[in-house]
């Protein structure tokens, strides 16, 4: 999951100082000729926590830079379905243990040809000894048998898997799988195959790159791209004042502030931020399935969306990925205090009380937690809202607590299962472990027929909808705003191919 960094008490981006420092470049880039314009985009920054290594850096602003410099073999579209990028095609053998991938005729920014050796090197880097920060895609690509995989020729690679998988293209689309050049070890000045060629990067401030005239997918229309780090208020003020051309990830209140503002276009993309409560199923009281079922009936989802999201969102139904490939449309869970009480009595639970661990790491978290406590009180359950540190919340919530909160960006449903719900998954926030669920996943991966796979995934969703540990209570919109100097601005759900891609942008 790509995650926005926690809000910082200091400004990681001072609009005046950063733009003043770049004033000469910015001024020179505002010509009207095609390919000479400079486009400036602002994202939530995280100071020294930002990076430009596609194997380890995970923030939204990191991803925006990666999209400029690098390409993956595959990426996902808005429905979280893989689409080819550096790969022209990919075909499995009969049992799904070998994939033959045909590669595009592309070149690196230093002029070298992109070849199968670059693909194998990227896999070996991800699957080799981990650096201080682990490689993001290590668990997704652990099914790859490196010793058996080979380059058939420069533009054909055969990937051998340790176990059957007809969903391998999803593994090739996840975070951390962008292709790096054979032998690359120093990412201070990255060389990619992407639409923009690296110029400079200063963590917590700005990144600059110029257009790749020889990009395999067509040269960008703009001459220079600047991505700057900015906190929420700075992004709003800068796009309103015309100091930047694009502001990412705005709150509902910020979106209302900009709505109708002259010279500013607001884009709101639904289905983008998936909010949840996570019950740890390996400890009381949530080790009992009827207690988990009861909690699902204690949540007034429409009221949470109305209050915590200021009405800008959609009601969830406790399974992940509405609108994505393989989503199971199941009966809506409703707020039902009477049914919650009946389930608790069946579980033999009296005077239920538990802590809800949260922090102000995302818009609406604390408001949603306190509102849920009120809703649970109507069911005779006491929920104590405990506020943690916003700087360490996601690490703390993974390891401690009984009921926690979280937010996910879009990702393919099979990847959601693999990374968060299989026994031993690295991001298993609910500590979910169910042999039937694990077996269905293994069978689905080895099933060549897409309709049969979909039926197996539906069975997994039915298990979670009945007695899982997640309460996906709502999905928020993703708000961005742009000035009127440019057209063809990106508008897509986060983590998809079209999100934060600026190679299609052109001057009006």
N, C-alpha and C positions, 0 to 999 in steps of 0.2 A: 504494500500500500504506500502510495505517495502521501506524505503527511505535511501539512503546514506546520512550521515551527511554532513553539509557544511565543506569545507576545512578550517582548522584552520591556523592562522598565526604562531603558534608554533607547534613543532613536538610532536604529542601524542605518538610517538614511536621512540625512538632512538635506531637504530639497535644494535650498539655496546653495550650500557649499558644494554638493556633488555636481549640480548642473553648472554652477559657476566654473568649477574645475574643468568641466567638459565643454565650456561655452565655445571655444574656438572650433572644436570638432563638430559640435552641434550646428554652429552657424554655417560652417562649410558644407554640411550635409543637407541643408534645406533648399537646395536648388530644385528646379522644376523638371529637369531632364530625367528621363527614365534611367533608373539604376544609380542615381547619385544621391537620393534622399537618405537621410538617417532616420531610423525609426527607433523610438525609445519606449521600452516597456518596463513597468514597475511591478515587482512581486514582493510578497512578504519575505523579509530577510531574516537571517539568523547569525549575523556576525561571522566569527571565526568558524562556526559550525558548517558553513557553506563549503562546497567543493566542486570539482570538475572531473573527477574520476568516475566514469560510468559504471564501474564495478562496485563502488561502495557508497556513493552519495545518493541520498534519497529524498531530499526536500523538494517541494514543488518548484522552487526557484532553480534548484540543481537540474531538475528535469527539463525546464525551459532552455537552459544552456546546452544540455545534452542533445536536445532535438535540433538545435542549430548546428552543432558540430558533427554529430554521429548519426548513423542509421542502424537499425536492427535488421535481422533477416526477415522477421515478421513483426507487425504491430497489431493492435486491436482497433476496430472501428467503434462507433458509438454504442453498438449492441454487444460489445466485448467479444466480437468474432474476429479471429486472426485474418489479416490481409497481408499479402506479400510486399516486401520492400527490397532489401538487397537480394533476397531470394526471388527468382522468377517463378519457381514451382517447387513442390515437395511431394513426394509420393512414398507411401509405406509399402513394405512387402506384405505377403499374405497374412502373416501372423502379427504384424505391427512391431517387430523387433529391429527392423532396419529401415531407415529413411534415406532416400536419394534426393538431394537438394541441388537444383540447378541455380546458378548464381548469375546476377546481372553483370553486364559489362560496365564496370564503374572504376573510378580512380580515386586514390587518396589525394589529400590536399598537397602533398609534396610531389605528386606526379606519378607515383608508383601505381601499378595495376592492383586492383582488389582481386584476391584469389582465395581458393579453398584453404590455403595455409593460414590466412588471417582468421578464418572461422575456427579452425582447429586450435590455433593459439589462444583465441578468446576463451574457448571452452576449457583449455588446460589451465589458463590463468584463474578462472572462476573455481575450478575444481581442485586446484593445487593447494599448497599451504596458505592458510588465510593470513592476511596482514593484521595489523592491530585492530582495524575495523573489518569485520567479516564481509565477504563478498555476498551481495544481495541474492544472487541467483543460485547460490551453492545448493540449496535444498531443492529448487525447481529442476536443476540439471543433474541431480545426483543419479538419475536413471541412465545417464550417458556412460557407455563403456569406451573410455578414451583409447585404450589399447587396441580395440577392434575397429575404431573409426578411422577413416582414411580419405585422402584426397585422390579422387579418380583421375582428375585433370584439374587445370587451373580454375575451371568454372563448374566443377561438379564435386560435391563432397558426399560421402556416405557416412551417416551417423548410426552406430550400433547402440542398441539399448539393452540394459540388463534385464528388463522385463517388458512385456508387450504394452504399447501405448499408442492408441489411435488418436490421442489428444496431444501429441508431442508438439504440435504447432503452437499450442497455448504456452507450453514451457519456453518456446523460443520467442514469445511475445512479452514476457514479464520483465519487471524491473531488473536492471543489471545485466541484460543480455545484448546491449548494443555492441557492435563489432569494433574491436580495436585492431590496430595494425600488428602484424606478426613481429614479436620482439619488443613491443612498446612497454616501457617500464616507468618512464618519467612523464607525468601528466601535467606538469607545470605549463607546458606549451603543447597542448594536445593536437594531434593530427587525426582528422576523421575523413569520412566520405560525404558528410552532410552538406546542406545548402549554404552554410557560412563557414568562412575560414577564420580561425582564431587569431585575434590580435592581442588582447590583454584581459587580465582578470585580477581583481582585488576583492577578496572575501569580505562580505558585509557592505560592499560599495557598488562596484559595477563590473560588467563584462562587456567587451566589445569584439566585434567580428565583422569582416567584410564579405561581400557576396562571392560565392563560388561560381565563376563564369562557366565552369565545365561540369556543373552538377548533372548527374545522370537523369534526374527527374525535371530538369529545366532550371536555368539560372533564376534566382530571385529577382524581383523588379526593383527592390530597394538596394541601395549601395552599401549601407552600413546598418548593423543591428547593435543597439545598446540595451542591455538588461541591467536594471538597477535595483538595489535592495531598498525597500521602503516599508515602514510600518503603516497601519491602516489609515490613520488620519492623513499622513503625508501623501499616500496614494490618491486619496480623494481630492485633496487640495491641489496636488500637482496636475491631475488631469483636468480639473475644473479651470485651473489657471493657464492651461496650455503649455505647461513646462514638460509634460510627457505626452506620449501619444496613446498609451494603453495602460490601464490599471487592472490588475487581476485580483480576484477573490475579495469582493466587497461585501460587507454585512448588509442585511435588509435595510437598516436605517440609513447607511451610506448610499444605497441604491435609491432610496426615496429622495435623499438630498440632491442627487444628480439627475433624477428623472425630470425631463423637460428643460434642463439647463441648456442654454444656447451653445451650439458648437460641440455638444457631447452626446454620444450615442451609448445607451445602456443596453446590455445584452444579459438576459437571465435564462440560464440553461437548467431545466428541471432534471431531477434524477441524479444529482451530482454528489451530494454529501449524505452518507447513510449513517444515521445516529442510532446508538443502541445502549441497552443495559446488558451487562454480562454477569450471569450467575455462575459461580464456581461450583461445578457439579461434583467435585471430589470431596466436599466437606459439608457438614450441617450448616444451615437447614436445607441447602439446595442439592444435597445428595439424594433427596427423595423426589421422584418424578412428579408426585401430586403437588408438592410445594412449588415446583417450577411451573406447573400448569396453573396453579393459583395466581402466581405473580403475573402471568400473561393476561389474567382477567382483572388484575388490579390497575391496569394502565389505560387511562383515557387518552387514546392516541390523538383524536382530533383536537382535544384541549391542549395537549402538549405542542402540537404543531401551531395552533393559534397563538399560544402565549410565548413559548420558548423560541419559535422561529418567526414570530410576528406575522403568522399566517402565510409565509412564503415557503411552502413545502407541501408534501403529500404524506398521507398516513401510510405507515408501514404495516406489515403483517407477520413479523417474526421469522421470515425467511429472506435470505439475501438476494438482491439483484433484480428487482422489478424492472422489466423492460429489456433485460439482457437475455442472451441465448441460454436456454435450458431453465429459465425461471418457471417455477410451479405456481400456478394460480390456484390457491387453496381458499377455503372459507375464511372470511375475515374474523379475526379475534376481536371481540368487543369488550368494553368495560362492563363487568358484571360482578358487583360485590357479593351477591347471593351465591353465585357459582364459586367464587373464590373462597367464601366461607365453607361451602360444602366440601371442596377439595381439601382444605386444611383439616377439617374434621376427619375426613377419610384417611388423611395421613397421620392422624393422631396428634396434631399440633395444636397447642393452646397458647394464646397470648404471644403470638409470633412477634419477634423484634430482631432487627438486624441493621447493620451499618451500610450506608451507600457512600462509597468512596469516589470523590470526583475532584475536579480542579478547574479553574477558568482557563483551560487550554484551547477552547473553541467557543465560538459564539453560541450562547444559549445553554451551555452545559449546566451551570449552577441553577439557572432558572428552571430548567427541566427537572433537575434533581429535587428541588424544593417543591415543585408542583406535584411530582410523583409521590413524595412523602405525604402530601395532603390527600391525594387520591387513595393511597394505601390506608391512611387513617380512617377513611370512610368504610373500609373493609375490616376494620378492627385490628390493623397491623401497624406497628410502630416502626418507622424508618428514620434512622438517625443520619443526617447528611454530614459527612466528614470531608472537610476540604484539605487536599494535599498540596504539595508544591507543584506549580505549573512547570517548573524546570525539569523535574524528574517524574512527572505523573505517569507517563505511559510505561516507563520501566517499572515503577512501583506497582501500578495496577496489574501488570502481567504476573507479578510474583506474589502479591499480597492481597488481603481483603477478601470479602465474600461476594458483595455485589459492587460492580464498578461500572463506569461509563466509557464510551468510546465513539469514534467517528471514523468511517472508512470512505475512501474514494472508490469509484467503480473499479472492478476487476472481473475477469472471467469467473463464472460460478465454479467450474472445476478447480481453478486456482484457489478460490476462497475455501473450498472443501479441503484441499491439500495443505494449505498453509495455516489453517486455523481450526480444523475440526478432526482431522485424522489423529489417532493416538500418537502422541509424541510430536505433533506439529509444532514448529518453532514459535508461532504466534497464537498458541491455543489459550486464549484468554478465559475460556470457560472450563478449561481442564477436561474437556469432553473426551470420553473414551467409550466407544460402543462397538463391539465386534461385528454386529450386523451392519452397521454403518460403514466400517472399514472394508468389509467384504464386498458390499455393493460398489464402493469406489473402485476397488481392484478389478472387479468384473467389468465395470463400465469402461475403464481404461483399455481393457483387452477386447472390447466389443467393436467390430468394424462398422456395424450399421448405425447411422446417426439417430434414427428413430428409436432403436432399442436402447442406445445410450441415454437418450432423453428420458425414457421410461425408468431407467435405473436411477438417474439423477432425481427424478420426481419422487421415487421411493425414499431417497435420502432426505429430500426436503420434507416429506410427510413425517418422517421420524423426528426431525427438528421442530416442525410445527406442532407436533404433539407433546414432546417432552424435552426439547433441546434447552440449552442454557442461554441462548441469545433472545433478547426482546428487541427486535428492530422496529422502533416505534415511529420513525419518520425519516423522510428523505428531503433534504433541502435543495434549493436552487444554487447554482454557481453564478455569481454576478461579476461581470466585468464591464468596464467603461472605456470608451475611446474618443479621442478628438476627431474632428472632421477633416483633417488633412489627408487621411488615407481611407482606402476602401478594401473590401475582401478581408476583413479582420476575422481572426479565429473565434468561433463560437461552438464549443463542444464540451462534453463532460470531461472532467479531469481523467488523466491516465489513458485517454484514447489518442489515436494518431493525430487528429485534427486539433486537439487542445494545445495552446501555446506554440503553434507553428506559425512562423512569420514569413516563410518563403513565398507565400501566396499574396502577401500584402503589397499594394501598389498605391502610388500617389493619385489623388483625384485630378 
